[in-house]
Amino acid sequence: MTAMILGRDICGEPGAALSREWLVTNGIGGYASGSVVGAPTRGYHGLLVAALEPHPARTLLAAALLEEMEGASGRFELATLNWAGGVTSPQGHRFLDSFRLEGTIPCWRFACGGEVLEKRIWMEAGHNITRVEYRLVRGAGPVRLTLKALVDHRDHHARTTADSWQPEVALGADTARVLAFPGATPLHIAAEGAEAHAGTGWFRGFDLPRERERGLQDRQDHHHAVSFTLTLTPGARAQVVFSAGEAAAPDATALDRARAREAGLLARFTNLHPAAPDWVRQLVLAADQFVIARQDAAGRAGHSVIAGYHWFADWGRDTMISLPGLTLATGRPEIARSVLLTFAGFVDQGMLPNRFPDGGETPEYNTVDATLWFFDAIRKYHAATRDDATLLALLPVMEEIIAWHRRGTRYGIAVDPADGLLRAGEAGVQLTWMDARVNGREITPRIGKPVEVNALWYNALRVMAESLARLGRDASVYAGLAHTAREGFARFWNPEAGHCFDVLDGPDGHDATLRPNQILAASLRPELLPLDRRLAVLAACEGALLGPCGLRSLDPAHPDYRGTYGGDSASRDGGYHQGPVWGWLAGPFIEAHLAAGGSAQVARLRLEAIGRETLRQGLGTLNEIYEGDPPHAPRGCIAQAWSVAEALRAWTLVEAQNETGKARP
């Protein structure tokens, strides 16, 4: 397994190291994350953000572990902490020789005179357990480590203020049990071969610059609950374990298990694609970080997809768009099947949930496109597996969805019998993926007949007809509906602009704004647009919307375009779909490019540019969005499911094009 390595040029420069973040996950919604330099820059950073009940109530329990090493070369504080007021103390980055990802496992190497110490962090798959392991790589003799454990107990979106609770800390010889307040989930800490000592209380005023950039509370406090001291000899290892609810012991085999699991994931992929470049293999591991266990509506074991880290839970739209890239492209069709069956059980009035909120609240049904993406995910799953049994199991739900859309369901979603197209929307709701609202006002209402929704509607009807035919049933009704929708779709063409309208039949008529949504009409089903119009759509998107990592959400020539993204929540939400480059749109753009006879080599070069982004902010993964203006700074979530998924899916499309010899030089 190859490693992604950053040297002293990044690690020793606080700005560069603070801007890069690592992430490890546990497959049930929990995670650990931080900056390369070690200082928390977000309220979401910590060593154990546990997924508690009601699932996945993500709760910060272990905030940090601050190291001090003393040996023949002297005493060294290895932590780096930034405090409100601009002070950095201690400054452990001065001793940070390198940082690397071994798969997804972060590894720090500190060089302190004659001593070299390595630290690794990972989580146990399926458990709220984080392990931190230290190894003395080199030294003239033993070193003494002092480890200060900072704890918390809050929702990962919140912040803690000192003295809001006083924990009950029960110390053992090399363990601690921390109960933040009565009724809290206990945090257990075990330090291999260490001595436990009482902590000193509250650490106040951690500075959070990434939250300040987002207009949010930019400081927090954590409680120093316990310190551990231990001795390491050259070549020896010691492990500290943080666990939620139940105690977990250090385990010398745990790191090998984690590595073996990731090696197994890579093996499944490389069996299909042995020549994949390193950045693609890294994204295969990143893809796994979004897949989580979730019970279906009947309480059976199933799976879902976290839309993005750090703050998103699982969303229906993101899950269905991401499914092919996260699971099928990586050689894990059984996960795709589980996700499809899980979501099928939540269909209500012909709609998939838009969002499963944190904390087990009732799913939200306020999306028009998530349900239609469900059909495309089924199509791609069946194409990859030829699993007729699962197709048959899903067929009643698929028929129910189409029936509800034909007669009408929530929020004005219904077929217009005049043209066979799907209309949707009413004041006060945002049903498409461009769903931002500010102070109750929809930024991009898109009420009427959105172009991508109707490309998806036509695709859903085709999937329905093809599925029935595959199963030996009469498909004529759905084939007829698809034909009508395809004929009606011709209305989207705007000859004056030379591309598609974004929305038809809105409250103010047709919307001719150049947005990227029409790329789905050129990628989902190529027959939906004649070749000359597909080429025109591609030219319009390439000329005005294409960025290094995807497509801009709005034409820069439009007066509402915003080339930068930041500020408080209102400012960010107001610009969310008004200019930023969205990484997931690289997938349909490349798919449309190839389907229209475009060069596979050009597509590969574009994908390599995306691959370089794995070194930029979210290490080993891809951001949610990038600013519309150069240098296209990464913004939004540091790890976004559909950005990763569509990069992987697009790469496999390019490889398939090469293998069939259809690509132009």
PyMOL commands that set and color helices and strands:
alter all, ss='L'
color gray80, all
select helices_A, chain A and resi 8-11+14-18+92-95+209-213+254-272+278-288+316-328+333-344+370-385+388-407+410-412+451-470+476-492+516-523+526-528+531-544+569-575+583-595+600-615+641-660
alter helices_A, ss='H'
color red, helices_A
select strands_A, chain A and resi 3-6+21-25+31-35+46-52+57-71+74-77+80-83+87-91+96-102+105-112+115-123+129-138+143-155+168-171+175-179+187-191+195-207+219-232+237-244+291-293+303-305+308-309+314-315+355-356+414-415+422-423+437-438+441-442+449-450+493-494+499-500+503-506+509-511+546-547+550-552+581-582+625-626+634-635+639-640
alter strands_A, ss='S'
color yellow, strands_A
deselect
rebuild
show_as cartoon
